[in-house]
Amino acid sequence: TMTDGFAQRPVESALWAPFAPMHSVRQSRTTIVRADDVWVWDTDGQRYFDGTASLWYSNVGHGRTEIVDAVTRQLRTLDAYQCFGDFANEPALRLADEIAQRAPMDGGKVFFTSGGGDSIDTAAKMARAYFAAIGQPERTVLLHREHSYHGTHGFGTALAGIPGNRVGAPFAPNVTQVPHFDPAALDRAIVEHGPERVAAFFCEPVIGAGGVLVPPTGYIEAAAAVCRRHGVLFVADAVICGFGRLGNWFGIERFGVRPDLVVFAKGVTSGYQPLGGVVAAGHVAEPFWDEPGNILRHGQTYAGHPAACAAGIANIEILERDGLLQRSLKLEGPLAERLDSLTDHPLVDHARGGTGFMGALELDPGYLAATPGLPGQLMQAVRRHGVLIRPMGSALGFSPPLTATEEHLDFVTDAVRAGLDDIH
Ligand code: PLP
């Protein structure tokens, strides 16, 4: 039984939650019923600061009537029409262009899906299909890094750098993990497989769910150079880092790298509708777009759903109009300072972050060894002080909406310190 100090809220429901210990969760759930900007409310009327932007996606904050209006207007006009074959709908056409214009590659083409995991599967198949189309079908190996998180679909499970997430593995053949911040190891892995067998390297600009791991200076650039030298596609997984989290559109611009594929989801709609996709650079799209006979036999029913695309268009307008990319850049230092200020607490080992409006507090290994449930206990304790944060392995994660203020960050810092003091 959870003894988090809240009234127990047993909610009789068949809802089986993702990544959840259902044995305890079924006895106590926090049901969120309402939200406005950086705040959410539960069924007891308790208000919380959304310290994680839900699951890293509420970039423009909650309750944006412009997005809601855009979605309802779209649903009244055209509830849905599919985008397979030669069919299209206007929001999908428009959003594809808006995204392609902002992507850090030439002649980008946009393939829509319903989320991040969908898009990882798409990028994996697209990379292999590209090489098959240009006469190198033996290029099938996919590389990823330890600590990486690329969702939990088939390929994402195979590409899981968090070992516990490789449920049911081996899931896909020809997938190899490399150390997270070592371009020489990436080079060795490619040479060992034989470059003529390697298709793509999947890379989060800043590793998110794996614990907010900021790459050392020069790593991303060096890894991209290794890929280029061996003709391996560089896939930037911008699912967390995109749409403002790193102060730009796709996160990877921060490192001056021009990727071959970009995977996006989450912040593209700030969660108002489920949507994801892949941007393929012109040279990757070319065999399919410029030559007859090559078809990417892949796609989901809801690809380019007009209501989701309408949400994306309105979301991009808000990000731009309210200067939220610049605001994110301005807030990353203040967030890092506040997390640093908590490292004097005995339960905290160190703080991570400072690149992007996201951060983590790594917990003290001694206390963690003595109390493996410590991250979860701290999440509950901080929640009692009105702030939602997430346990991520041995750390606590922070990624507020990009509309947060420095006063909000003070509120978060005070709540975290109070929660830490409650436990120790
Ligand atoms: N890639 C990254 C970097 C992610 O953080 C996530 C989700 O957190 C995904 C992919 C998977 O996205 P989704 O949960 O929408 O399938």
Boltz pocket constraint, residues with backbone or C-beta under 6 A from the ligand:
constraints:
  - pocket:
      binder: B
      contacts: [[A, 55], [A, 114], [A, 115], [A, 116], [A, 117], [A, 118], [A, 120], [A, 149], [A, 150], [A, 151], [A, 152], [A, 204], [A, 208], [A, 209], [A, 237], [A, 238], [A, 239], [A, 240], [A, 265], [A, 266], [A, 276]]
      max_distance: 6.0
